[in-house]
């Protein structure tokens, strides 16, 4: 790289001619440029950029500081800066250099690869300071994931609530468990998720791969913290705290929710291997477990042949051996499917969603009756069946929020299902948020209360 030039005030008249079209070149009494780094890592609001202009002594002694600047909360690279200096201190026969660094509080995150020389009075290339992450910083980040299992906790911002409490457990076998609790309503249920985590060394981040359509991204920060990133790997714009802090000790909890996995009964006993996390549990004896057992026996499978099963379960995650879970509700078995087919969650749009729950209660379809369902046909058409009448309308999907507008039904006289129809219509009207867990679609209102649950049905 050629030395970068800067000019003193006596060159101001010449400056406009020389710098036409070069927005990053220096002006009289100032240096303009950008600081960049190659790692795809988001900076936190507590980070700051520091830029230094120094005189380089001929005898190899420590460089003398001419001017410096600090930029708080600099955002993401490239980071533009404007360094002001006293041009009376600039001597044509002397040599000067510029360097930059990024700190988060007192920890060094990035530093200049090498100081960039600048020569007074000569036109040069635009100033670009390339930084890199010191090896000791990368090592400190890796230590956050040592000594697993570990718990990370914090409150992250929410567009339609006062915040969401996060309780994240990372296990050494790359499984994770997450409990989210919405703040702002005593009736707000907790939502449990699970899956497998991967380390993205290039981004210095974790990918939590589970039932949602896109993995959750968490940047490995400083001071034992994980920071929520958006879908493209950038720090989310928010004035609230976006960090999950590592707890002093591991805090297990029992996962509660719908899971899909390979169920097997053989001479060694009974086991359930969950699809998303790869975790294996031993079912406890219960009424619903006996229902699952009966369904498995009814299939008359060959010896040692597992079957894909879906259950609402309570899973132990406390490290007990053998790990156990309690089947709270049996949903079904699919002898021709495997975890490979079940691992990818269905898309929200253009999927047939069968209604299974309203207000937390199961929806039962009477014999010889059609099931209630909805289909969201991209880009915005809602179609479906409410149990007796057809329904239609429009939906909007913006920034992850889901809303239904003008949902209407036909007006056929119905002897049954009127209660289900009215509750389904009310649920659609109140919906503002949604999530897909496994093969299930959950609809929530502004307070985070679950309004309805649907199951994906694959039509053949």
N, C-alpha and C positions, 0 to 999 in steps of 0.2 A: 504494500500500500504506500502510495506517495504521501509525504508529510502534508498534513492539513494546514491551511493558512488562516490567519486572522489578521485584522487590520485595526489600526488605531484611528482616532478621530480625524487626523489630518488626511486620511485616505477616504473619507466618507464620500466625497464627490466622485471619486473613481469607482467606489464600491458598486453603485447602481448599474454601471456599465458592465463591470466584470461579473456580477452575480445574476444577471438576467437569466431566468429559467432555472437557477440553482437555489431552491428554497431552503436547503439545509446548510448552506454556506454561512460563514460568520459575518456579522456586521460589526461596525465600529464599537469597541468596548464590550463585545459579547461573543460567545461561542454558541452556535446552535448545532444540534445533531440528534441522534437517536442512540439508545442503548438497547441491545438485543441479547438473547441467549437462545441456544438451539433446543434445549430441553422443553418439552411441552408440559410445563408446570405452571399452575395458576398462582399468582401472588395474592396474599391476604391483604385486607385493609390495613393491617398493622405494619406492612412492609414499607420501606423507604429506599429511594434511589439517592446515592451520593456521587457527585462528579467533582473531580479535582483538576485544577490547572497548576502545573508545577514547573519550576525552573530546574533544569538538569545541570548540575555542576560538572565542570570538566575533570575534576579530580576524583570522581567516582563516589563522593560523599552522598549523604541523604539528600534527596531532592527537596528544594525549598518551595513551600506552598505559596502560590500567587493568589489564587481565589478558589472557592469551593461553593457548592450549592447542595441543599437537601430537598428532595421532593417527597412529601408524605403521601401514602396511598397512591402510588404511581399508576395503578391499573395494570394492564397486561402489555407485553412487548409487541411491537417496538414502542419504546418509551421516549417521547420527545423531551428534550431539555433545552434550556437557555441559560448559559453560564455567564454572568456579568463579571467583569474584572476592571481593575484600575489600569488603563493603558499607559499611565506614567511609569509603571513598573516593567514594561516590556522594552527590552533593549535589542536592537537589530542583530548584534553580534552574539547574543546568547541563544541557548537552545531550550525548548519547552516541550512539555508532554501533557497529555490528558488521559486520565484513567477513571473508571467507574466501578461501583460495587452496589449490591442490593443487600440490605439487612432486614431481618424480621426481629424487631426489638433489638437485642444485642447479638443475635446469631447471624453470622455471615452466610448468605444463601448463594450469591453469585459474585464473581470478581472478574476484572478485565483479564483477557488472555495475555495481553501485553500492553503497556502504555502506548498511546498513539502519539508520535511526534508531531509538533506543529511548528511552522516556520513563519515568522512575521513578514508581511509584505509580499507574499507570493500566493498566487491563486492555486488551489489544489482541489482534490476530490472532496465531496461532502463527508462530514465527520460521522463515522459509524463505529461505536464502541462495542466490540464483541466480548461477552462475558461467558463464564462457565461455572459450573458447580464444583467447589472444592471436594476432594475425595472424603475428607472428614465429615462434611455435611451430608453426603450421600450415605455414609456409614451410620451417622446418627439417626437418619430417617429409617434405615433398615432395622435399627434396634427397637423401634416401636412394635414390630411384629415378632419380636423374640419372646420366649417364655409364654407361649400360648398353652391353654386357652386364656383369653383376655376379654374384658368387657369395656366398651366405649359408650359413653352416655352424653346426652345433650339435648337441647331444644332447638329445632330448626324452624325457619319461617314458613308460614302457610298463607296462601293468597286469600283464603276464605275462613280463616280461624286465627286464634291468638298464638298459634305455634303448635308444633308436633313434637312430643317427647320421643326420643329415640333411645332404645336399649339394644345395642348391637353386641353379640357374642361371636368371636372368631375362634375357631377350633384349629388345632395343629394339622388335622387331616383335610384342611381347606373347606370345611363346612362352615356355614354361618347361620345364625338365628337372629331375627330382628323383630322387636315389638315396638309398634308405633301407637301412641296415645294422643288423641286430639285434645287440645286445651280449649276450654270455653263452654263446655256443656257436661253436666254430670251424667247425661245419658249417652255420651259418646263412647262407643266400644273401642277396645284395643284391636289392632290388626297385627297378626303374626305372619311373618314370612320366613322362608329358609331357602338355602341354595348352596352354591359353591363359590368361593372367592378365588380370584387370580391376581397376581401381582404384575402390574404394568410398569416395568422398570424404566421404560422410556419416558413415561409421564410421571413417574414417581407417585403412582396412584394404585388404588385397589378397584377391581371390578367385582361387584356383587352380582353374580349371575343367578337368576331365579325365575319366577313365573311371570314377571312383568315383561312387556314387549322390548324394553331396552334395559341393559344392566345399569345398576346404580354405580356412579363413579364417586370415589372418595380420594381426594389428594392426601398424601402422607405429609403432614405439616410438621411443625416444631412443637416442642414441649408436650410430647405424647398426644398429639391431636390428629384427627382426620377431618378434612373439610369437604363439604358437599360440592360437587361439580355438576354442571348442567350436562345435557345429552351429548354435547360436542367436546366436553372435557375442559370447560372454562369455569372459573369461579362464579357462582351465582351472584347476581347483583342484589344486594339486600343490605339494609342498615342493621339488621339483627345478627346475632351470633350464628355462624354457620359451622361451628366446629363441634365435633364429638371428642370428648376428653377421655383418656384411658383411666379407668377406675383403679384404685389402689389394689383391689383384689378381684378375682373372677366372681361374677354374680349370675349364676345360672337361673333360668326360668323354664317353666314347662310350656312348650309350644302348643297352641290350640288353634286348629283350623283344618281345612280340607287338604288332604295330601293324596297323591297317586303314587303307586309303587308296585313292585312285584311281590305277590303273596305266594307263599309256598308252605305246604305241609308234607313232611316226610318222616323217616325214622328218627331223624335228629331233632325233630320238634317243629314248631311253627315260627315263621319269620316273615318280616315285611321290610323290603329294601326300597326306600323312598327314591323317586326318580331324580329329583333336582339336586339333592345333596349327596346321594350315594350312601346315606346312613342306613344302618340295619338295626331293626328293633325286634323284640320279642313281645307279641301281643299279650296283654293281661286277659284273664277270663272275664267276660261280661256278656250281657244279653245281645248286644250288637255284634260282638265277636262271634257268638254262636250263629247269628244270622249269616255272617261272612263265611263261617265254616260250612254251613249248609249249602250256600251258593257254590262254594268251591267243590264240595262233594258231588253236587248235582251235575257238574260239568263232566265228571268221569274222565279226568285227564290221565295221561300216562304217568308212570312213576317219576318223581322228581321234576315234574313240569310246573313251573311257576305261571301265574296268571296276573295280568294287570288288574289292579283293584283300586277303587276310589273310596275313601272313608273320611269322615270328620273325626279327628283324633286328638288326643292329648299326648304329646311326645315328651319323654324325659330328656333333658339336656344337662344333667348334673354330673355326668361322668360315671354314673353307677354302671356296674357290669353284672349281668348283661343289660344293655339299654332296653327300656321297656316303653310301651305305649298302650293307651286305653282307647279302644274304638268307641266313640260316642254316637256315631250314626253311620250305618252302612249305606253306600251310594250305588255300588254296582261293580261288576267284573266284566272284563273284556278279554276273552281267551285268545283272540287273534291279534292282540296288540302288545307292544312292548314299550319300555321306557323311551326308546329312541323315538317312537311315534308320539309319545305323550309329552316328551320333554319340551317341545316348542309350544309356547302358549298360542292360542288362536288370536287373530287380529280382532280388534273391536268392531271394525266395519266389515260388512258383507259376510257375517257369521250368523248362523241360526242359533239364537239364544233361547233355551227353554227355561221358563220361570220355575224356580224350585223353592223360593222363600220370599215371604212378605212380612215385614215387621218382625223379623226374627223367627217366624213360624213356618213350618214346611207347607208347601202348596201341593195338595194331592189332586190328581186328575181322576175323576170318576170313571168307572168302567164304561166303555163304548163312547167316551167323550174325547174331544180333541184337547191337546195340551195348550196352555198359554205360552206365547213366545213373542219375541221381537227380533227384527232384522234392521240394522242400520246400513242402508244402501248409500255408499259414497256417491256424491259429496255431502248430501244433507237430507235424504228421504228416510222417514221412519215408516215401517210397515210391521204388521203383526196381528196377533189374535189374542183376545183377552179372556177367552173361555166360552163365550157365546157370540160376541160381536167382534168384527174386524176393527183394527185400529190403524190410524195413519197420522201423518203430521211431518214436522221438520225437526231436525236437530242441528246443533252447532257444536263444533269441537275447536276450541281456541286455547292455546297455551296450556293444554292438558286439562282444561275444564270442559265438562259436558253439560249441555242443557237441551231441553226439549221444548219446542214452541208449537202451540196450536194443536196439541195431540187431541184427536177426536175419535169417536167410535160410531159404528152403525147403531141403529136403534131397534134391533130385533127384540121381541119379547122373550125373556129367559126365565125358566123355572128354577135354574140353579146357577151358581157361579156369579151372582150379582155382587156379592160381597168381595170376591176376588177381583172382579172387574173394577169396582170403584176404588179399591185400595191400590191396584196397579196404576190407574190413571193418576191418583194423588201422588204416588211415588215418582212417576215420570215428571209431574209438574214441579216437584220439590228437588229434583236431582240437580246437583252442581258439580259433583266430583265422582270419580270412578276408579276402579282398579281391576286388573285381571290377575287372579291367583290360580295357577294351574289351568284347569279348564273352566273356571268359574269367573263370571263377571259380577262385580259388586257395585251397586249404586249408592251414593251417599248424599246427604243434604249439606247445607252450609256449615252445620255444627259437627259434621263428621259422623252423624248417625247413619247406620246402614238401613236403607229403605227396602232394597230388594236384592235377590241373588239369582243369577241365571247360570245354566250349564250349557256349554257348547255342544251341539249335536251335529255330527258329521253325516250328512245325507248321502245315500248311495243310490 
